[in-house]
Amino acid sequence: MSSNWTRRALSAAALAPALLLLACGGNDTNSNRIKPLQATLNIAAFPNSPDPAVYFVKDPKDTRFPDLETVQVRLYTTTPQTFDAYTVEVHFDPTLVQVGDALEFDPGILGGCGSGAPCAPLCLVNSDMSTGTLLIGVAATGSCPATTLSTDTMLVRIGFIAENTIDPPGSPIELIQGAGRGDCEILLGQSDLGIQCVDGNALMTATH
């Protein structure tokens, strides 16, 4: 995990108000105001292969907030996977797309980010989204137990907000795997379990 990440207490309850405030903009009731951006995020359906895998899936669109799309980063597996940490690295074009300042973590994984429980994990998120790189790290602390998953489970939900019009075919939102800082990895005892990460060729478009 990168040393420039900042610790945040992030909770599921924070996701909706924080992201939606970012998405809805001002309260101008002028009938001549510019129409809000209408964002559309296209992600190829995950075919349940490879198994296991970390993948993107889009949440249903909330039509109240047209410039906002939310995705889940999920771990798909049909065999038990035991891990004590995971990292996620997402790349996007910051001139076209931004990330909401709150994330929703699955409270059942590694004690739950921001839960205040004795074995709540260390949850780190980079603080500067202007680079177009989102880095997330979640790790058990001390002698706290690992998590074992054997079904398709959400790790974290992320909100993406269109900042500008985006013509087809769209601007990619990439889930990064490979050697480097951050990456998308599922780990046990600092060892990468080698679980492949796929983003389903996620592309965001946006129109007025």
C-alpha positions in Angstrom: 0.0 0.0 0.0 1.3 3.5 -0.8 2.5 5.7 2.0 0.5 8.7 0.6 -2.8 7.1 1.3 -4.8 8.8 4.1 -6.8 6.9 6.6 -10.5 7.6 6.6 -13.4 6.3 8.7 -15.8 5.2 5.9 -19.2 3.7 6.4 -22.0 2.5 4.3 -24.3 5.2 5.6 -21.9 7.8 4.2 -22.2 6.7 0.6 -25.7 7.9 -0.3 -25.7 11.5 1.0 -22.1 12.2 0.1 -22.3 10.9 -3.5 -25.8 12.3 -4.1 -24.8 15.7 -2.9 -21.9 15.7 -5.3 -24.2 14.5 -8.1 -27.2 16.7 -7.7 -25.5 20.1 -8.0 -27.1 23.4 -7.0 -30.7 24.4 -6.3 -31.1 26.8 -9.3 -34.7 26.6 -10.4 -34.3 28.8 -13.4 -36.1 27.1 -16.3 -33.4 28.2 -18.7 -30.6 26.5 -16.8 -28.3 24.0 -18.6 -29.6 20.5 -18.5 -27.6 18.2 -16.2 -25.3 15.6 -17.7 -26.8 12.3 -18.4 -24.2 9.6 -17.7 -24.3 6.1 -18.9 -21.8 3.4 -17.8 -21.6 0.3 -20.0 -20.0 -2.8 -18.5 -20.0 -6.2 -20.2 -21.7 -8.8 -18.1 -19.3 -11.0 -16.1 -19.5 -14.5 -17.5 -18.6 -16.3 -14.2 -15.2 -16.9 -15.6 -12.4 -16.9 -14.6 -13.2 -18.4 -11.2 -12.3 -16.9 -8.9 -12.1 -13.3 -10.1 -12.6 -9.7 -9.0 -14.9 -7.9 -11.3 -17.1 -4.8 -11.9 -20.9 -4.8 -11.9 -23.1 -1.8 -12.3 -25.8 -0.9 -9.9 -29.3 0.0 -11.2 -29.4 3.6 -12.3 -30.9 6.1 -9.9 -32.7 8.5 -12.3 -32.8 11.2 -9.7 -29.1 11.7 -10.2 -28.4 11.5 -13.9 -24.7 12.3 -13.8 -23.9 9.5 -11.3 -23.2 5.8 -11.9 -22.3 3.4 -9.1 -20.4 0.1 -9.5 -19.6 -2.7 -7.2 -16.1 -4.3 -7.1 -17.0 -7.9 -6.3 -15.1 -11.2 -5.6 -16.7 -14.1 -7.5 -15.7 -17.5 -6.3 -17.3 -21.0 -6.1 -14.5 -22.3 -3.8 -13.5 -20.9 -0.4 -11.0 -18.0 -0.6 -9.3 -17.0 2.6 -7.6 -13.5 2.7 -6.6 -10.9 5.2 -6.2 -7.9 2.8 -7.2 -6.6 -0.6 -6.2 -3.7 -2.7 -8.0 -2.0 -5.6 -6.6 0.3 -8.2 -8.9 2.1 -10.7 -7.8 4.4 -13.5 -10.0 7.0 -15.2 -9.7 10.3 -17.1 -10.1 13.0 -14.4 -11.1 15.6 -16.9 -14.2 13.6 -17.8 -14.9 11.5 -14.7 -14.6 11.9 -11.0 -15.0 9.6 -8.0 -17.4 10.5 -5.1 -15.6 11.2 -1.8 -17.3 8.4 0.0 -17.1 4.6 -0.5 -19.2 1.8 0.8 -17.4 -1.2 2.1 -19.0 -4.6 2.9 -19.3 -4.5 6.7 -18.9 -8.3 6.9 -15.4 -8.4 5.4 -12.4 -8.3 7.9 -14.5 -6.7 10.6 -15.9 -3.8 8.5 -14.3 -0.5 7.6 -15.2 2.2 10.1 -17.2 -0.2 12.3 -15.3 0.7 15.4 -15.1 -3.0 16.3 -12.0 -4.3 18.0 -10.9 -6.0 14.8 -12.0 -3.4 12.4 -9.5 -3.4 9.5 -7.1 -0.6 8.4 -8.9 1.0 5.4 -6.9 3.4 3.3 -7.9 5.5 0.3 -5.8 8.0 -1.7 -6.9 11.5 -1.1 -6.2 13.1 -4.5 -8.4 12.0 -7.3 -7.1 14.7 -9.7 -4.5 12.2 -11.0 -7.2 9.8 -12.3 -6.1 7.0 -10.0 -8.1 5.6 -7.2 -6.2 3.5 -4.7 -8.0 1.5 -2.0 -6.4 -0.8 0.6 -8.1 -2.9 3.3 -6.1 -5.0 5.7 -6.7 -6.9 8.9 -4.8 -5.5 11.9 -2.6 -7.3 14.4 -3.8 -10.9 15.1 -7.3 -10.2 13.8 -8.7 -13.1 11.8 -8.8 -13.4 8.0 -12.0 -13.6 6.0 -13.2 -16.6 4.0 -15.6 -16.1 1.1 -17.1 -18.9 -1.0 -19.8 -17.0 -2.8 -20.1 -13.9 -5.1 -19.6 -11.0 -2.6 -19.3 -7.2 -2.9 -16.0 -5.8 -1.6 -16.6 -2.1 -2.2 -19.0 0.2 -4.0 -17.7 3.2 -5.9 -19.6 6.2 -7.4 -18.4 7.7 -10.6 -19.6 11.2 -11.7 -19.5 12.6 -15.2 -17.7 15.9 -15.2 -18.1 16.7 -18.9 -19.8 15.4 -22.0 -18.3 12.1 -23.2 -18.8 10.9 -26.7 -19.1 7.3 -27.7 -17.4 4.8 -27.5 -16.8 6.3 -24.0 -14.1 7.0 -21.5 -12.7 3.8 -19.9 -12.8 3.1 -16.2 -10.1 0.4 -15.7 -9.5 -2.0 -12.9 -5.8 -2.4 -12.8 -3.9 -5.7 -12.2 -0.2 -6.3 -12.4 3.0 -5.3 -10.7 3.1 -1.8 -9.4 1.7 0.4 -6.6 -1.7 -0.5 -5.4 -3.0 -2.9 -8.1 -6.1 -5.1 -7.7 -5.0 -8.0 -5.5 -6.5 -10.4 -2.9 -3.8 -11.2 -0.3 -3.1 -13.5 2.5 -0.1 -12.8 4.7 1.2 -10.3 2.1 1.2 -13.0 -0.6 -0.9 -12.3 -3.7 -3.4 -15.2 -4.2 -3.2 -14.6 -7.9 -6.9 -13.9 -8.4 -7.5 -12.2 -11.7 -9.2 -8.8 -11.9 -11.4 -7.9 -14.9 -13.3 -4.6 -15.5 -15.7 -5.7 -18.2 -14.4 -3.0 -20.6 -16.2 -0.4 -18.6 -16.9 2.8 -20.6 -18.8 5.9 -19.5 -20.5 8.3 -21.9 -22.3 11.5 -21.0 -24.6 13.9 -22.8 -26.6 17.1 -21.9 
